[in-house]
Amino acid sequence: MPIVAQSTETTDWVSRFADEVIAESERRAPGKPVVVASGLSPSGPIHLGNLREVMTPHLVADEVRRRGHQVRHLISWDDYDRYRKVPAGVPGVDETWAEHIGKPLTSVPAPKGSPHANWAEHFKAAMVASLAEMGVEFDGISQTAQYTSGVYREQILHAMKHRRDIDAILDQYRTKKAPAKKPQKSQKPVDEAELEAAEGSGAAAEDDGSSGSAGYFPYKPYCGNCEKDLTTVTAYDDDSTELTYACTACGFSETVRLSEFNRGKLVWKVDWPMRWAYEGVVFEPSGVDHSSPGSSFQVGGQIVGIFGGEQPIGPMYAFVGISGMAKMSSSKGGVPTPGDALQIMEPQLLRWLYARRRPNQSFKIAFDQEIQRLYDEWDRLDAKVADGSVLPADAAAHSRAVRTAAGELPRTPRPLPYRTLASVADITAGHEDQALRILGELDPANPIEALDEARPRYDKAEAWINTHVPADQRTIVRQEPDAELLKSLDEPSRQSLRLLLDGLADHWSLDGLTHHVYGVPKVQAGFPADATPKELPPEIKTAQRTFFALLYHLLVGRDTGPRLPTLLLAVGQDRVRTLLGE
C-alpha cells in the first residue's frame, strides 16, 4: 500500500512528505497543480482531533507552495452524509432532532437560534472561521452540491455498472468478527469514542451497500417522501439506468432513471476512492483505524482502480488528546473544538502543536494549568529562534507556526509571559485600567503604554481565566488586613515582612520583585540576596516556602496564588503595605 513511511528521525517531517508529494504528483500528473485533500463531516462540533485531518495536509501543502509549486488543498465537506445520531450537549438541540436521523446533514435544521440554513452549515461555519484565524488556505467542496447537481453522475453510473467488481473487493473483508480479546494489563484499552473521533472522512459506520435480496448496489437513494436513506434498491437495469427502491421508514417506493436522478450518493467505501480519482488527490492522511484490514482507506486503495485512479499517499495520524477536559468524541457534549482552543491560545501556538509532532505521534492540547507551561516552552523557542541557537527541526516547526507561504500571521506586539497575563487578568477581574497599570510596571525601563500592545495574548489569557479556572481557584485580594494572623506572628516572621517592605520601592518591577521576594529568606539567614542555590543550605528552600505561604495568607487568604511578584504589582505598593501590617 502506498503509505508514506513513518520516520523516527528528528528532521522536519513536513519537508520529507513534501519531497515525496512533489515527486508523486509529477509522476501522476506532470505540470498540473499538486492536489492534497482533507475530509470533514459536519455532523456535530468539528473537534481538535478532526483538525489533524486538516493540519497535516495543510502543512505539507504550504511547504509545497513555499517551494514555488501550485497546490490545491481540498476540504471535502461530507455534508451529504446521513444524520446518524443526535450529539449530546449541543445548545439549541433536543430529542426532537432524532426524527431527522437518516436525512442528509444539509436537510436537518440547524440548532435553535443559529443563523445558518441547516445543521451542516452551522458546524461548517465555526470550522471555517477557525481555519481562517489559523491561516489555513483551502478549497471547500460541498458534497451536497456535488451530488445534487449531478457532478458525479458518470461516476455513479460507472460504479453501478461495475458493482460486481466492487462487491468482490468488499467481500474479501466481509468476515465474521472474532470475539474481542481482553486487553493485556500493559495495553491501554481502546475507547469506542476515540475510534469514532479518529475517523476523519465520511461516515465510517455506514454500510457498504451489501444489504438487499436483489444483490449488491453501491448507491443509496434518499427517499423521495421522507428524505431518509433507509432505502433498499430492489432492481436496476444497466441499459436504461432504471432503478427501483423502497423505503423501510415510510413505505414509499418509486422507479427513477439514475442517469437523471440526483437524490442519493455512493456508499462511503466507494464514495471516497471515487473522489480520489475524480479530484486527482495525491496526498491525504487517514486516522489510525484505517490501518486495519477492511477499513475505508485500505479497501479504497483497491476500489480506486475501478475509477481509473490511484490511492493517495499519506500518513496515518494518531489521536489528539486534551489536558484538563474529558476525552474527545464528536458524539459527546463539551467536545473541544479549534474555536474553543483559539479562545485561549494564539493561532501560532495551536499551529505549533500540530507542526512539531509527526502525524503518527499522539499529543495533548492543554486547557488546564498546563497551558502556561506550553506557553513558556513556546516563548523559549521564540527566544532561541531570535538568537540563532535553535535546532533545525525546531526552527522549521516554529517557522510553520508563525507564517504560511502567504505571509506572517498577526502576532502580539509585546508577547509577555502568558502566566503573568493570566495572573493580571485574574486579579483585576476585567478592569482594563488596572490591568494596564500593572503591565506598565512590569518593566519600568520599557513600559507598556496601551493594552493593545499585549493583545491578543492578553485576551486569550483572560478568556482562559474566565472559562477554565474554577471559581474557588480565582484570586480575591483581601479588603482588610488579617489582624489576628498579624498579631500571632513570631519575631522571625515579623522580621521577614519588614525586610520585604523596606526594599519594596527599590525593587518595584517584575524582575526586581522576583529577586527581592526570593532574597528575603536568604538575607534573613545571613546570606547575600543574590546567592545561588548551590551556595545555600537546603533549609533555605524550606524557609522560602514558609515565607511565600505567609505572604499568600496575608494578601489573598490562601496557601497559594499567582506568582508573588505579579501579585504584589497587582495589589499595588500602598495596599501591600497595609495588608502586611505596616
Order of alpha helices (4+ residues) and beta strands (2+ residues): alpha-beta-alpha-beta-alpha-beta-alpha-alpha-alpha-alpha-beta-beta-beta-beta-beta-alpha-beta-alpha-beta-beta-alpha-alpha-beta-alpha-alpha-beta-beta-alpha-alpha-alpha-alpha-alpha-alpha-alpha-alpha-alpha
